[in-house]
Amino acid sequence: MRRFLQRVRFIFNVRKFIPFLFRFFASKEVSMQKKLLSCLLLIGYIVFPFDLIPDFFVFFGMLDDVAVFMFVLQQMVKMAPPKLKEQYGIQG
């Protein structure tokens, strides 16, 4: 239950990610490999949007897309240095 609540909180704090993403990619503390992996995950999903649930099921299809997007953001947060996480109040 605790993990579920953390994920819900993570979704509602998505607005914090815009400045976080800029700092993540501009930071010298984040290795180029981590930046490249993050880009590949994001671009890969955009280029190859394989859905587990087809988009013609409107709500559930969009929920599937949001879940994948949030998964990629969570992975980026896990790769970020602790200093960057603290600065934006993001827990990973």
CNS distance restraints for C-alpha pairs under 8 A (distance, minus, plus):
assign (resid   1 and name CA) (resid   5 and name CA) 6.38 0.50 0.50
assign (resid   2 and name CA) (resid   6 and name CA) 6.32 0.50 0.50
assign (resid   3 and name CA) (resid   7 and name CA) 6.34 0.50 0.50
assign (resid   4 and name CA) (resid   8 and name CA) 6.32 0.50 0.50
assign (resid   5 and name CA) (resid   9 and name CA) 6.13 0.50 0.50
assign (resid   6 and name CA) (resid  10 and name CA) 6.05 0.50 0.50
assign (resid   7 and name CA) (resid  11 and name CA) 6.29 0.50 0.50
assign (resid   8 and name CA) (resid  12 and name CA) 6.45 0.50 0.50
assign (resid   9 and name CA) (resid  13 and name CA) 6.27 0.50 0.50
assign (resid  10 and name CA) (resid  14 and name CA) 6.61 0.50 0.50
assign (resid  11 and name CA) (resid  70 and name CA) 7.19 0.50 0.50
assign (resid  13 and name CA) (resid  17 and name CA) 7.58 0.50 0.50
assign (resid  14 and name CA) (resid  18 and name CA) 7.82 0.50 0.50
assign (resid  16 and name CA) (resid  20 and name CA) 6.46 0.50 0.50
assign (resid  16 and name CA) (resid  88 and name CA) 6.88 0.50 0.50
assign (resid  16 and name CA) (resid  90 and name CA) 7.97 0.50 0.50
assign (resid  17 and name CA) (resid  21 and name CA) 5.71 0.50 0.50
assign (resid  18 and name CA) (resid  22 and name CA) 6.58 0.50 0.50
assign (resid  19 and name CA) (resid  23 and name CA) 6.31 0.50 0.50
assign (resid  20 and name CA) (resid  24 and name CA) 5.91 0.50 0.50
assign (resid  20 and name CA) (resid  84 and name CA) 7.73 0.50 0.50
assign (resid  20 and name CA) (resid  88 and name CA) 6.67 0.50 0.50
assign (resid  21 and name CA) (resid  25 and name CA) 6.26 0.50 0.50
assign (resid  22 and name CA) (resid  26 and name CA) 6.08 0.50 0.50
assign (resid  23 and name CA) (resid  27 and name CA) 5.56 0.50 0.50
assign (resid  23 and name CA) (resid  84 and name CA) 7.83 0.50 0.50
assign (resid  24 and name CA) (resid  30 and name CA) 6.80 0.50 0.50
assign (resid  24 and name CA) (resid  35 and name CA) 7.80 0.50 0.50
assign (resid  24 and name CA) (resid  80 and name CA) 6.87 0.50 0.50
assign (resid  24 and name CA) (resid  84 and name CA) 7.63 0.50 0.50
assign (resid  25 and name CA) (resid  30 and name CA) 7.50 0.50 0.50
assign (resid  25 and name CA) (resid  35 and name CA) 6.27 0.50 0.50
assign (resid  29 and name CA) (resid  81 and name CA) 6.90 0.50 0.50
assign (resid  30 and name CA) (resid  34 and name CA) 6.62 0.50 0.50
assign (resid  30 and name CA) (resid  35 and name CA) 7.02 0.50 0.50
assign (resid  30 and name CA) (resid  79 and name CA) 7.87 0.50 0.50
assign (resid  30 and name CA) (resid  80 and name CA) 6.49 0.50 0.50
assign (resid  30 and name CA) (resid  81 and name CA) 6.81 0.50 0.50
assign (resid  31 and name CA) (resid  35 and name CA) 6.52 0.50 0.50
assign (resid  32 and name CA) (resid  36 and name CA) 6.01 0.50 0.50
assign (resid  33 and name CA) (resid  37 and name CA) 6.05 0.50 0.50
assign (resid  34 and name CA) (resid  38 and name CA) 6.13 0.50 0.50
assign (resid  34 and name CA) (resid  79 and name CA) 6.78 0.50 0.50
assign (resid  35 and name CA) (resid  39 and name CA) 6.25 0.50 0.50
assign (resid  36 and name CA) (resid  40 and name CA) 6.10 0.50 0.50
assign (resid  37 and name CA) (resid  41 and name CA) 6.18 0.50 0.50
assign (resid  38 and name CA) (resid  42 and name CA) 6.29 0.50 0.50
assign (resid  38 and name CA) (resid  72 and name CA) 7.43 0.50 0.50
assign (resid  38 and name CA) (resid  75 and name CA) 7.97 0.50 0.50
assign (resid  38 and name CA) (resid  76 and name CA) 6.34 0.50 0.50
assign (resid  39 and name CA) (resid  43 and name CA) 5.87 0.50 0.50
assign (resid  40 and name CA) (resid  44 and name CA) 5.45 0.50 0.50
assign (resid  41 and name CA) (resid  45 and name CA) 6.24 0.50 0.50
assign (resid  41 and name CA) (resid  72 and name CA) 6.68 0.50 0.50
assign (resid  42 and name CA) (resid  46 and name CA) 6.46 0.50 0.50
assign (resid  42 and name CA) (resid  69 and name CA) 7.73 0.50 0.50
assign (resid  42 and name CA) (resid  72 and name CA) 6.92 0.50 0.50
assign (resid  43 and name CA) (resid  47 and name CA) 6.01 0.50 0.50
assign (resid  44 and name CA) (resid  48 and name CA) 5.74 0.50 0.50
assign (resid  44 and name CA) (resid  49 and name CA) 7.82 0.50 0.50
assign (resid  45 and name CA) (resid  49 and name CA) 5.16 0.50 0.50
assign (resid  45 and name CA) (resid  50 and name CA) 7.59 0.50 0.50
assign (resid  51 and name CA) (resid  55 and name CA) 7.61 0.50 0.50
assign (resid  51 and name CA) (resid  61 and name CA) 7.51 0.50 0.50
assign (resid  51 and name CA) (resid  64 and name CA) 6.92 0.50 0.50
assign (resid  51 and name CA) (resid  65 and name CA) 7.36 0.50 0.50
assign (resid  52 and name CA) (resid  64 and name CA) 6.82 0.50 0.50
assign (resid  53 and name CA) (resid  57 and name CA) 7.39 0.50 0.50
assign (resid  53 and name CA) (resid  60 and name CA) 6.68 0.50 0.50
assign (resid  53 and name CA) (resid  61 and name CA) 5.17 0.50 0.50
assign (resid  53 and name CA) (resid  64 and name CA) 6.36 0.50 0.50
assign (resid  54 and name CA) (resid  61 and name CA) 5.32 0.50 0.50
assign (resid  55 and name CA) (resid  60 and name CA) 7.42 0.50 0.50
assign (resid  55 and name CA) (resid  61 and name CA) 4.10 0.50 0.50
assign (resid  55 and name CA) (resid  62 and name CA) 6.46 0.50 0.50
assign (resid  56 and name CA) (resid  61 and name CA) 6.72 0.50 0.50
assign (resid  57 and name CA) (resid  61 and name CA) 5.35 0.50 0.50
assign (resid  58 and name CA) (resid  62 and name CA) 6.20 0.50 0.50
assign (resid  59 and name CA) (resid  63 and name CA) 6.14 0.50 0.50
assign (resid  60 and name CA) (resid  64 and name CA) 6.21 0.50 0.50
assign (resid  61 and name CA) (resid  65 and name CA) 6.64 0.50 0.50
assign (resid  62 and name CA) (resid  66 and name CA) 6.24 0.50 0.50
assign (resid  63 and name CA) (resid  67 and name CA) 6.10 0.50 0.50
assign (resid  64 and name CA) (resid  68 and name CA) 6.44 0.50 0.50
assign (resid  65 and name CA) (resid  69 and name CA) 6.23 0.50 0.50
assign (resid  66 and name CA) (resid  70 and name CA) 6.02 0.50 0.50
assign (resid  67 and name CA) (resid  71 and name CA) 6.11 0.50 0.50
assign (resid  68 and name CA) (resid  72 and name CA) 6.35 0.50 0.50
assign (resid  69 and name CA) (resid  73 and name CA) 6.35 0.50 0.50
assign (resid  70 and name CA) (resid  74 and name CA) 6.07 0.50 0.50
assign (resid  71 and name CA) (resid  75 and name CA) 6.30 0.50 0.50
assign (resid  72 and name CA) (resid  76 and name CA) 6.34 0.50 0.50
assign (resid  73 and name CA) (resid  77 and name CA) 6.24 0.50 0.50
assign (resid  74 and name CA) (resid  78 and name CA) 6.24 0.50 0.50
assign (resid  74 and name CA) (resid  92 and name CA) 6.70 0.50 0.50
assign (resid  75 and name CA) (resid  79 and name CA) 6.32 0.50 0.50
assign (resid  76 and name CA) (resid  80 and name CA) 6.23 0.50 0.50
assign (resid  77 and name CA) (resid  85 and name CA) 7.20 0.50 0.50
assign (resid  77 and name CA) (resid  90 and name CA) 7.65 0.50 0.50
assign (resid  77 and name CA) (resid  91 and name CA) 7.58 0.50 0.50
assign (resid  77 and name CA) (resid  92 and name CA) 5.59 0.50 0.50
assign (resid  78 and name CA) (resid  92 and name CA) 5.29 0.50 0.50
assign (resid  80 and name CA) (resid  84 and name CA) 6.50 0.50 0.50
assign (resid  80 and name CA) (resid  85 and name CA) 6.75 0.50 0.50
assign (resid  81 and name CA) (resid  85 and name CA) 6.63 0.50 0.50
assign (resid  82 and name CA) (resid  86 and name CA) 6.16 0.50 0.50
assign (resid  83 and name CA) (resid  87 and name CA) 6.21 0.50 0.50
assign (resid  84 and name CA) (resid  88 and name CA) 6.60 0.50 0.50
assign (resid  85 and name CA) (resid  89 and name CA) 5.89 0.50 0.50
assign (resid  85 and name CA) (resid  90 and name CA) 5.03 0.50 0.50
assign (resid  85 and name CA) (resid  91 and name CA) 6.43 0.50 0.50
assign (resid  85 and name CA) (resid  92 and name CA) 7.81 0.50 0.50
assign (resid  86 and name CA) (resid  90 and name CA) 6.37 0.50 0.50
assign (resid  86 and name CA) (resid  91 and name CA) 7.76 0.50 0.50
